[in-house]
């Protein structure tokens, strides 16, 4: 359950990051939704991998 919560937090942070990056790249062919979803997935994966590495002692 801990990793599910961390994944949600990572997805929210990543989603905001993707949305912010898209506002600075308005000429991009990638839609805001794709940016948001892509960064949300990356954020969830990165936060969970970090938690696994830190918590595996």
PDB file of N, H, CA, C and O in Angstrom:
ATOM      1  N   UNK A   1       0.832  -1.203   0.000  1.00  0.00           N
ATOM      2  CA  UNK A   1       0.000   0.000   0.000  1.00  0.00           C
ATOM      3  C   UNK A   1       0.869   1.256   0.000  1.00  0.00           C
ATOM      4  O   UNK A   1       0.503   2.277  -0.582  1.00  0.00           O
ATOM      5  N   UNK A   2       2.014   1.167   0.656  1.00  0.00           N
ATOM      6  H   UNK A   2       2.311   0.338   1.129  1.00  0.00           H
ATOM      7  CA  UNK A   2       2.932   2.304   0.715  1.00  0.00           C
ATOM      8  C   UNK A   2       3.366   2.728  -0.682  1.00  0.00           C
ATOM      9  O   UNK A   2       3.441   3.920  -0.982  1.00  0.00           O
ATOM     10  N   UNK A   3       3.650   1.748  -1.535  1.00  0.00           N
ATOM     11  H   UNK A   3       3.589   0.780  -1.292  1.00  0.00           H
ATOM     12  CA  UNK A   3       4.127   2.070  -2.883  1.00  0.00           C
ATOM     13  C   UNK A   3       3.001   2.611  -3.765  1.00  0.00           C
ATOM     14  O   UNK A   3       3.249   3.379  -4.695  1.00  0.00           O
ATOM     15  N   UNK A   4       1.769   2.210  -3.472  1.00  0.00           N
ATOM     16  H   UNK A   4       1.567   1.587  -2.717  1.00  0.00           H
ATOM     17  CA  UNK A   4       0.632   2.760  -4.207  1.00  0.00           C
ATOM     18  C   UNK A   4       0.496   4.249  -3.890  1.00  0.00           C
ATOM     19  O   UNK A   4       0.299   5.063  -4.792  1.00  0.00           O
ATOM     20  N   UNK A   5       0.603   4.604  -2.603  1.00  0.00           N
ATOM     21  H   UNK A   5       0.764   3.943  -1.870  1.00  0.00           H
ATOM     22  CA  UNK A   5       0.511   6.011  -2.200  1.00  0.00           C
ATOM     23  C   UNK A   5       1.661   6.815  -2.799  1.00  0.00           C
ATOM     24  O   UNK A   5       1.460   7.922  -3.298  1.00  0.00           O
ATOM     25  N   UNK A   6       2.859   6.255  -2.746  1.00  0.00           N
ATOM     26  H   UNK A   6       3.022   5.356  -2.340  1.00  0.00           H
ATOM     27  CA  UNK A   6       4.011   6.943  -3.328  1.00  0.00           C
ATOM     28  C   UNK A   6       3.833   7.109  -4.832  1.00  0.00           C
ATOM     29  O   UNK A   6       4.195   8.145  -5.390  1.00  0.00           O
ATOM     30  N   UNK A   7       3.286   6.109  -5.480  1.00  0.00           N
ATOM     31  H   UNK A   7       2.992   5.268  -5.027  1.00  0.00           H
ATOM     32  CA  UNK A   7       3.041   6.202  -6.919  1.00  0.00           C
ATOM     33  C   UNK A   7       2.051   7.301  -7.258  1.00  0.00           C
ATOM     34  O   UNK A   7       2.217   8.012  -8.249  1.00  0.00           O
ATOM     35  N   UNK A   8       1.022   7.438  -6.436  1.00  0.00           N
ATOM     36  H   UNK A   8       0.887   6.860  -5.631  1.00  0.00           H
ATOM     37  CA  UNK A   8       0.039   8.502  -6.664  1.00  0.00           C
ATOM     38  C   UNK A   8       0.689   9.864  -6.479  1.00  0.00           C
ATOM     39  O   UNK A   8       0.465  10.773  -7.278  1.00  0.00           O
ATOM     40  N   UNK A   9       1.494  10.011  -5.431  1.00  0.00           N
ATOM     41  H   UNK A   9       1.677   9.273  -4.783  1.00  0.00           H
ATOM     42  CA  UNK A   9       2.201  11.276  -5.200  1.00  0.00           C
ATOM     43  C   UNK A   9       3.129  11.582  -6.372  1.00  0.00           C
ATOM     44  O   UNK A   9       3.169  12.713  -6.857  1.00  0.00           O
ATOM     45  N   UNK A  10       3.869  10.586  -6.821  1.00  0.00           N
ATOM     46  H   UNK A  10       3.837   9.667  -6.427  1.00  0.00           H
ATOM     47  CA  UNK A  10       4.765  10.774  -7.963  1.00  0.00           C
ATOM     48  C   UNK A  10       4.007  11.140  -9.227  1.00  0.00           C
ATOM     49  O   UNK A  10       4.468  11.966 -10.015  1.00  0.00           O
ATOM     50  N   UNK A  11       2.849  10.530  -9.420  1.00  0.00           N
ATOM     51  H   UNK A  11       2.475   9.859  -8.780  1.00  0.00           H
ATOM     52  CA  UNK A  11       2.043  10.832 -10.605  1.00  0.00           C
ATOM     53  C   UNK A  11       1.525  12.264 -10.563  1.00  0.00           C
ATOM     54  O   UNK A  11       1.503  12.948 -11.587  1.00  0.00           O
ATOM     55  N   UNK A  12       1.113  12.715  -9.395  1.00  0.00           N
ATOM     56  H   UNK A  12       1.131  12.159  -8.564  1.00  0.00           H
ATOM     57  CA  UNK A  12       0.619  14.092  -9.267  1.00  0.00           C
ATOM     58  C   UNK A  12       1.752  15.083  -9.531  1.00  0.00           C
ATOM     59  O   UNK A  12       1.579  16.043 -10.282  1.00  0.00           O
ATOM     60  N   UNK A  13       2.914  14.848  -8.909  1.00  0.00           N
ATOM     61  H   UNK A  13       3.054  14.068  -8.299  1.00  0.00           H
ATOM     62  CA  UNK A  13       4.060  15.737  -9.118  1.00  0.00           C
ATOM     63  C   UNK A  13       4.484  15.717 -10.585  1.00  0.00           C
ATOM     64  O   UNK A  13       4.725  16.770 -11.175  1.00  0.00           O
ATOM     65  N   UNK A  14       4.575  14.536 -11.168  1.00  0.00           N
ATOM     66  H   UNK A  14       4.379  13.681 -10.689  1.00  0.00           H
ATOM     67  CA  UNK A  14       4.954  14.416 -12.576  1.00  0.00           C
ATOM     68  C   UNK A  14       3.943  15.059 -13.506  1.00  0.00           C
ATOM     69  O   UNK A  14       4.313  15.669 -14.509  1.00  0.00           O
ATOM     70  N   UNK A  15       2.672  14.923 -13.175  1.00  0.00           N
ATOM     71  H   UNK A  15       2.371  14.428 -12.360  1.00  0.00           H
ATOM     72  CA  UNK A  15       1.628  15.541 -13.989  1.00  0.00           C
ATOM     73  C   UNK A  15       1.744  17.058 -13.985  1.00  0.00           C
ATOM     74  O   UNK A  15       1.628  17.700 -15.029  1.00  0.00           O
ATOM     75  N   UNK A  16       1.973  17.629 -12.805  1.00  0.00           N
ATOM     76  H   UNK A  16       2.067  17.107 -11.957  1.00  0.00           H
ATOM     77  CA  UNK A  16       2.170  19.076 -12.732  1.00  0.00           C
ATOM     78  C   UNK A  16       3.410  19.489 -13.505  1.00  0.00           C
ATOM     79  O   UNK A  16       3.404  20.502 -14.205  1.00  0.00           O
ATOM     80  N   UNK A  17       4.480  18.698 -13.379  1.00  0.00           N
ATOM     81  H   UNK A  17       4.485  17.875 -12.811  1.00  0.00           H
ATOM     82  CA  UNK A  17       5.715  19.024 -14.105  1.00  0.00           C
ATOM     83  C   UNK A  17       5.474  18.996 -15.612  1.00  0.00           C
ATOM     84  O   UNK A  17       5.929  19.889 -16.326  1.00  0.00           O
ATOM     85  N   UNK A  18       4.775  17.995 -16.095  1.00  0.00           N
ATOM     86  H   UNK A  18       4.406  17.269 -15.514  1.00  0.00           H
ATOM     87  CA  UNK A  18       4.479  17.913 -17.525  1.00  0.00           C
ATOM     88  C   UNK A  18       3.634  19.077 -18.007  1.00  0.00           C
ATOM     89  O   UNK A  18       3.855  19.608 -19.095  1.00  0.00           O
ATOM     90  N   UNK A  19       2.664  19.470 -17.193  1.00  0.00           N
ATOM     91  H   UNK A  19       2.483  19.038 -16.309  1.00  0.00           H
ATOM     92  CA  UNK A  19       1.792  20.588 -17.557  1.00  0.00           C
ATOM     93  C   UNK A  19       2.586  21.896 -17.595  1.00  0.00           C
ATOM     94  O   UNK A  19       2.406  22.711 -18.500  1.00  0.00           O
ATOM     95  N   UNK A  20       3.469  22.093 -16.605  1.00  0.00           N
ATOM     96  H   UNK A  20       3.616  21.432 -15.869  1.00  0.00           H
ATOM     97  CA  UNK A  20       4.300  23.304 -16.564  1.00  0.00           C
ATOM     98  C   UNK A  20       5.253  23.331 -17.752  1.00  0.00           C
ATOM     99  O   UNK A  20       5.414  24.369 -18.392  1.00  0.00           O
ATOM    100  N   UNK A  21       5.888  22.196 -18.053  1.00  0.00           N
ATOM    101  H   UNK A  21       5.757  21.352 -17.533  1.00  0.00           H
ATOM    102  CA  UNK A  21       6.816  22.140 -19.187  1.00  0.00           C
ATOM    103  C   UNK A  21       6.074  22.457 -20.479  1.00  0.00           C
ATOM    104  O   UNK A  21       6.612  23.148 -21.344  1.00  0.00           O
ATOM    105  N   UNK A  22       4.857  21.969 -20.620  1.00  0.00           N
ATOM    106  H   UNK A  22       4.420  21.408 -19.917  1.00  0.00           H
ATOM    107  CA  UNK A  22       4.102  22.238 -21.855  1.00  0.00           C
ATOM    108  C   UNK A  22       3.794  23.722 -22.010  1.00  0.00           C
ATOM    109  O   UNK A  22       3.741  24.228 -23.131  1.00  0.00           O
ATOM    110  N   UNK A  23       3.591  24.424 -20.900  1.00  0.00           N
ATOM    111  H   UNK A  23       3.634  24.013 -19.990  1.00  0.00           H
ATOM    112  CA  UNK A  23       3.305  25.861 -21.008  1.00  0.00           C
ATOM    113  C   UNK A  23       4.519  26.616 -21.538  1.00  0.00           C
ATOM    114  O   UNK A  23       4.366  27.679 -22.139  1.00  0.00           O
ATOM    115  N   UNK A  24       5.724  26.085 -21.325  1.00  0.00           N
ATOM    116  H   UNK A  24       5.848  25.221 -20.837  1.00  0.00           H
ATOM    117  CA  UNK A  24       6.930  26.735 -21.830  1.00  0.00           C
ATOM    118  C   UNK A  24       7.333  26.228 -23.214  1.00  0.00           C
ATOM    119  O   UNK A  24       8.256  26.765 -23.827  1.00  0.00           O
ATOM    120  N   UNK A  25       6.648  25.203 -23.706  1.00  0.00           N
ATOM    121  H   UNK A  25       5.898  24.767 -23.209  1.00  0.00           H
ATOM    122  CA  UNK A  25       6.925  24.647 -25.039  1.00  0.00           C
ATOM    123  C   UNK A  25       5.648  24.667 -25.870  1.00  0.00           C
ATOM    124  O   UNK A  25       5.164  23.606 -26.263  1.00  0.00           O
ATOM    125  N   UNK A  26       5.095  25.830 -26.148  1.00  0.00           N
ATOM    126  H   UNK A  26       5.489  26.692 -25.829  1.00  0.00           H
ATOM    127  CA  UNK A  26       3.787  25.869 -26.836  1.00  0.00           C
ATOM    128  C   UNK A  26       3.848  25.420 -28.294  1.00  0.00           C
ATOM    129  O   UNK A  26       2.819  25.065 -28.867  1.00  0.00           O
ATOM    130  N   UNK A  27       5.025  25.429 -28.900  1.00  0.00           N
ATOM    131  H   UNK A  27       5.862  25.717 -28.434  1.00  0.00           H
ATOM    132  CA  UNK A  27       5.124  25.038 -30.306  1.00  0.00           C
ATOM    133  C   UNK A  27       5.269  23.534 -30.483  1.00  0.00           C
ATOM    134  O   UNK A  27       5.323  23.047 -31.612  1.00  0.00           O
ATOM    135  N   UNK A  28       5.332  22.802 -29.397  1.00  0.00           N
ATOM    136  H   UNK A  28       5.288  23.197 -28.480  1.00  0.00           H
ATOM    137  CA  UNK A  28       5.517  21.356 -29.473  1.00  0.00           C
ATOM    138  C   UNK A  28       4.300  20.686 -30.107  1.00  0.00           C
ATOM    139  O   UNK A  28       3.171  21.160 -29.976  1.00  0.00           O
ATOM    140  N   UNK A  29       4.556  19.572 -30.797  1.00  0.00           N
ATOM    141  H   UNK A  29       5.472  19.187 -30.903  1.00  0.00           H
ATOM    142  CA  UNK A  29       3.461  18.812 -31.407  1.00  0.00           C
ATOM    143  C   UNK A  29       2.806  17.860 -30.401  1.00  0.00           C
ATOM    144  O   UNK A  29       1.786  17.243 -30.707  1.00  0.00           O
ATOM    145  N   UNK A  30       3.379  17.740 -29.218  1.00  0.00           N
ATOM    146  H   UNK A  30       4.208  18.242 -28.969  1.00  0.00           H
ATOM    147  CA  UNK A  30       2.815  16.868 -28.187  1.00  0.00           C
ATOM    148  C   UNK A  30       1.714  17.638 -27.462  1.00  0.00           C
ATOM    149  O   UNK A  30       1.896  18.804 -27.111  1.00  0.00           O
ATOM    150  N   UNK A  31       0.589  16.996 -27.239  1.00  0.00           N
ATOM    151  H   UNK A  31       0.441  16.049 -27.524  1.00  0.00           H
ATOM    152  CA  UNK A  31      -0.536  17.669 -26.578  1.00  0.00           C
ATOM    153  C   UNK A  31      -0.281  17.780 -25.076  1.00  0.00           C
ATOM    154  O   UNK A  31       0.520  17.023 -24.528  1.00  0.00           O
ATOM    155  N   UNK A  32      -0.954  18.714 -24.408  1.00  0.00           N
ATOM    156  H   UNK A  32      -1.605  19.329 -24.853  1.00  0.00           H
ATOM    157  CA  UNK A  32      -0.787  18.833 -22.951  1.00  0.00           C
ATOM    158  C   UNK A  32      -1.139  17.544 -22.216  1.00  0.00           C
ATOM    159  O   UNK A  32      -0.505  17.198 -21.220  1.00  0.00           O
ATOM    160  N   UNK A  33      -2.160  16.832 -22.714  1.00  0.00           N
ATOM    161  H   UNK A  33      -2.675  17.113 -23.523  1.00  0.00           H
ATOM    162  CA  UNK A  33      -2.547  15.580 -22.052  1.00  0.00           C
ATOM    163  C   UNK A  33      -1.428  14.545 -22.141  1.00  0.00           C
ATOM    164  O   UNK A  33      -1.154  13.842 -21.168  1.00  0.00           O
ATOM    165  N   UNK A  34      -0.780  14.449 -23.304  1.00  0.00           N
ATOM    166  H   UNK A  34      -1.003  15.020 -24.095  1.00  0.00           H
ATOM    167  CA  UNK A  34       0.326  13.497 -23.456  1.00  0.00           C
ATOM    168  C   UNK A  34       1.489  13.860 -22.544  1.00  0.00           C
ATOM    169  O   UNK A  34       2.088  12.986 -21.918  1.00  0.00           O
ATOM    170  N   UNK A  35       1.808  15.150 -22.468  1.00  0.00           N
ATOM    171  H   UNK A  35       1.322  15.860 -22.977  1.00  0.00           H
ATOM    172  CA  UNK A  35       2.865  15.595 -21.554  1.00  0.00           C
ATOM    173  C   UNK A  35       2.523  15.206 -20.127  1.00  0.00           C
ATOM    174  O   UNK A  35       3.348  14.638 -19.412  1.00  0.00           O
ATOM    175  N   UNK A  36       1.289  15.517 -19.716  1.00  0.00           N
ATOM    176  H   UNK A  36       0.619  15.979 -20.297  1.00  0.00           H
ATOM    177  CA  UNK A  36       0.872  15.266 -18.338  1.00  0.00           C
ATOM    178  C   UNK A  36       0.907  13.779 -18.019  1.00  0.00           C
ATOM    179  O   UNK A  36       1.435  13.381 -16.980  1.00  0.00           O
ATOM    180  N   UNK A  37       0.351  12.953 -18.903  1.00  0.00           N
ATOM    181  H   UNK A  37      -0.077  13.277 -19.746  1.00  0.00           H
ATOM    182  CA  UNK A  37       0.330  11.505 -18.655  1.00  0.00           C
ATOM    183  C   UNK A  37       1.738  10.922 -18.669  1.00  0.00           C
ATOM    184  O   UNK A  37       2.081  10.089 -17.829  1.00  0.00           O
ATOM    185  N   UNK A  38       2.547  11.362 -19.622  1.00  0.00           N
ATOM    186  H   UNK A  38       2.268  12.038 -20.303  1.00  0.00           H
ATOM    187  CA  UNK A  38       3.913  10.852 -19.714  1.00  0.00           C
ATOM    188  C   UNK A  38       4.719  11.157 -18.466  1.00  0.00           C
ATOM    189  O   UNK A  38       5.380  10.278 -17.914  1.00  0.00           O
ATOM    190  N   UNK A  39       4.661  12.400 -18.025  1.00  0.00           N
ATOM    191  H   UNK A  39       4.124  13.114 -18.474  1.00  0.00           H
ATOM    192  CA  UNK A  39       5.410  12.774 -16.834  1.00  0.00           C
ATOM    193  C   UNK A  39       4.816  12.160 -15.578  1.00  0.00           C
ATOM    194  O   UNK A  39       5.547  11.889 -14.626  1.00  0.00           O
ATOM    195  N   UNK A  40       3.502  11.933 -15.553  1.00  0.00           N
ATOM    196  H   UNK A  40       2.908  12.153 -16.327  1.00  0.00           H
ATOM    197  CA  UNK A  40       2.885  11.274 -14.404  1.00  0.00           C
ATOM    198  C   UNK A  40       3.396   9.839 -14.273  1.00  0.00           C
ATOM    199  O   UNK A  40       3.702   9.385 -13.171  1.00  0.00           O
ATOM    200  N   UNK A  41       3.488   9.133 -15.389  1.00  0.00           N
ATOM    201  H   UNK A  41       3.239   9.502 -16.285  1.00  0.00           H
ATOM    202  CA  UNK A  41       3.991   7.751 -15.369  1.00  0.00           C
ATOM    203  C   UNK A  41       5.458   7.733 -14.947  1.00  0.00           C
ATOM    204  O   UNK A  41       5.859   6.923 -14.111  1.00  0.00           O
ATOM    205  N   UNK A  42       6.259   8.634 -15.530  1.00  0.00           N
ATOM    206  H   UNK A  42       5.933   9.292 -16.209  1.00  0.00           H
ATOM    207  CA  UNK A  42       7.679   8.709 -15.182  1.00  0.00           C
ATOM    208  C   UNK A  42       7.841   9.043 -13.697  1.00  0.00           C
ATOM    209  O   UNK A  42       8.665   8.442 -13.008  1.00  0.00           O
ATOM    210  N   UNK A  43       7.047  10.010 -13.208  1.00  0.00           N
ATOM    211  H   UNK A  43       6.377  10.498 -13.768  1.00  0.00           H
ATOM    212  CA  UNK A  43       7.137  10.393 -11.799  1.00  0.00           C
ATOM    213  C   UNK A  43       6.799   9.245 -10.867  1.00  0.00           C
ATOM    214  O   UNK A  43       7.477   9.046  -9.859  1.00  0.00           O
ATOM    215  N   UNK A  44       5.768   8.492 -11.187  1.00  0.00           N
ATOM    216  H   UNK A  44       5.217   8.653 -12.006  1.00  0.00           H
ATOM    217  CA  UNK A  44       5.375   7.357 -10.348  1.00  0.00           C
ATOM    218  C   UNK A  44       6.462   6.292 -10.328  1.00  0.00           C
ATOM    219  O   UNK A  44       6.763   5.731  -9.275  1.00  0.00           O
ATOM    220  N   UNK A  45       7.052   6.010 -11.482  1.00  0.00           N
ATOM    221  H   UNK A  45       6.807   6.465 -12.338  1.00  0.00           H
ATOM    222  CA  UNK A  45       8.102   4.994 -11.565  1.00  0.00           C
ATOM    223  C   UNK A  45       9.340   5.439 -10.791  1.00  0.00           C
ATOM    224  O   UNK A  45       9.906   4.665 -10.019  1.00  0.00           O
ATOM    225  N   UNK A  46       9.758   6.688 -11.000  1.00  0.00           N
ATOM    226  H   UNK A  46       9.298   7.316 -11.628  1.00  0.00           H
ATOM    227  CA  UNK A  46      10.975   7.177 -10.349  1.00  0.00           C
ATOM    228  C   UNK A  46      10.816   7.188  -8.833  1.00  0.00           C
ATOM    229  O   UNK A  46      11.723   6.763  -8.117  1.00  0.00           O
ATOM    230  N   UNK A  47       9.685   7.663  -8.334  1.00  0.00           N
ATOM    231  H   UNK A  47       8.948   8.008  -8.916  1.00  0.00           H
ATOM    232  CA  UNK A  47       9.484   7.730  -6.877  1.00  0.00           C
ATOM    233  C   UNK A  47       9.449   6.323  -6.286  1.00  0.00           C
ATOM    234  O   UNK A  47       9.987   6.100  -5.202  1.00  0.00           O
ATOM    235  N   UNK A  48       8.829   5.377  -6.975  1.00  0.00           N
ATOM    236  H   UNK A  48       8.391   5.558  -7.855  1.00  0.00           H
ATOM    237  CA  UNK A  48       8.780   4.011  -6.454  1.00  0.00           C
ATOM    238  C   UNK A  48      10.148   3.348  -6.485  1.00  0.00           C
ATOM    239  O   UNK A  48      10.513   2.644  -5.543  1.00  0.00           O
ATOM    240  N   UNK A  49      10.910   3.560  -7.551  1.00  0.00           N
ATOM    241  H   UNK A  49      10.614   4.132  -8.316  1.00  0.00           H
ATOM    242  CA  UNK A  49      12.256   2.991  -7.602  1.00  0.00           C
ATOM    243  C   UNK A  49      13.140   3.579  -6.508  1.00  0.00           C
ATOM    244  O   UNK A  49      13.919   2.864  -5.879  1.00  0.00           O
ATOM    245  N   UNK A  50      13.015   4.880  -6.285  1.00  0.00           N
ATOM    246  H   UNK A  50      12.382   5.461  -6.796  1.00  0.00           H
ATOM    247  CA  UNK A  50      13.787   5.528  -5.222  1.00  0.00           C
ATOM    248  C   UNK A  50      13.401   4.959  -3.862  1.00  0.00           C
ATOM    249  O   UNK A  50      14.273   4.690  -3.036  1.00  0.00           O
ATOM    250  N   UNK A  51      12.118   4.775  -3.620  1.00  0.00           N
ATOM    251  H   UNK A  51      11.409   4.993  -4.291  1.00  0.00           H
ATOM    252  CA  UNK A  51      11.663   4.216  -2.348  1.00  0.00           C
ATOM    253  C   UNK A  51      12.151   2.778  -2.173  1.00  0.00           C
ATOM    254  O   UNK A  51      12.509   2.377  -1.066  1.00  0.00           O
ATOM    255  N   UNK A  52      12.166   2.015  -3.239  1.00  0.00           N
ATOM    256  H   UNK A  52      11.874   2.340  -4.138  1.00  0.00           H
ATOM    257  CA  UNK A  52      12.659   0.637  -3.154  1.00  0.00           C
ATOM    258  C   UNK A  52      14.141   0.607  -2.816  1.00  0.00           C
ATOM    259  O   UNK A  52      14.575  -0.201  -1.995  1.00  0.00           O
ATOM    260  N   UNK A  53      14.925   1.487  -3.449  1.00  0.00           N
ATOM    261  H   UNK A  53      14.573   2.143  -4.117  1.00  0.00           H
ATOM    262  CA  UNK A  53      16.366   1.513  -3.186  1.00  0.00           C
ATOM    263  C   UNK A  53      16.657   1.984  -1.766  1.00  0.00           C
ATOM    264  O   UNK A  53      17.524   1.429  -1.090  1.00  0.00           O
ATOM    265  N   UNK A  54      15.933   3.005  -1.314  1.00  0.00           N
ATOM    266  H   UNK A  54      15.229   3.455  -1.863  1.00  0.00           H
ATOM    267  CA  UNK A  54      16.183   3.553   0.017  1.00  0.00           C
ATOM    268  C   UNK A  54      15.678   2.596   1.098  1.00  0.00           C
ATOM    269  O   UNK A  54      16.331   2.415   2.126  1.00  0.00           O
ATOM    270  N   UNK A  55      14.526   1.990   0.865  1.00  0.00           N
ATOM    271  H   UNK A  55      13.996   2.137   0.030  1.00  0.00           H
ATOM    272  CA  UNK A  55      13.906   1.160   1.888  1.00  0.00           C
ATOM    273  C   UNK A  55      14.325  -0.294   1.882  1.00  0.00           C
ATOM    274  O   UNK A  55      13.735  -1.097   2.604  1.00  0.00           O
ATOM    275  N   UNK A  56      15.315  -0.659   1.102  1.00  0.00           N
ATOM    276  H   UNK A  56      15.794  -0.006   0.515  1.00  0.00           H
ATOM    277  CA  UNK A  56      15.674  -2.081   0.984  1.00  0.00           C
ATOM    278  C   UNK A  56      16.810  -2.477   1.926  1.00  0.00           C
ATOM    279  O   UNK A  56      17.463  -3.496   1.702  1.00  0.00           O
ATOM    280  N   UNK A  57      17.056  -1.694   2.967  1.00  0.00           N
ATOM    281  H   UNK A  57      16.525  -0.866   3.148  1.00  0.00           H
ATOM    282  CA  UNK A  57      18.169  -2.029   3.875  1.00  0.00           C
ATOM    283  C   UNK A  57      17.736  -3.045   4.913  1.00  0.00           C
ATOM    284  O   UNK A  57      18.538  -3.443   5.758  1.00  0.00           O
TER     285      UNK A  57
END
